[in-house]
């Protein structure tokens, strides 16, 4: 699952900064947004929009960043974001599967 999320985020980063600036092969879990990618704040906003389109409101990049101090934001790696998305999406899927409404709709669909 983390590999899939990393691939999606990598694609989004290439879209945000341009394939002339970033090759997908350059992005790993250890790649940092600040030092390695030199992402500007406007690019973080663009990434947040792409994440929202892909994952919905459950993945809130700005909310995730707001929980960190400036040093943590500057040192943040792609892997941290991948892990966060994995946790959030896994928790969301687990909550959906456990909700009575999903059990009812699943039973009525079958």
Number of C-alpha atoms within 10 A of each C-alpha: 10 14 11 11 16 21 17 15 23 21 16 20 25 17 15 19 18 12 12 7 9 16 14 14 8 10 23 15 16 12 17 20 19 14 12 13 17 12 17 12 9 10 15 16 14 17 21 18 17 17 20 15 11 13 14 12 10 13 21 18 19 13 10 13 14 11 10 12 9 11 8 11 16 15 15 19 21 21 19 15 19 21 16 16 23 18 14 16 16 13 13 13 11 11 12 13 13 11 10 11 11 13 13 10 10 11 9 8 7 5
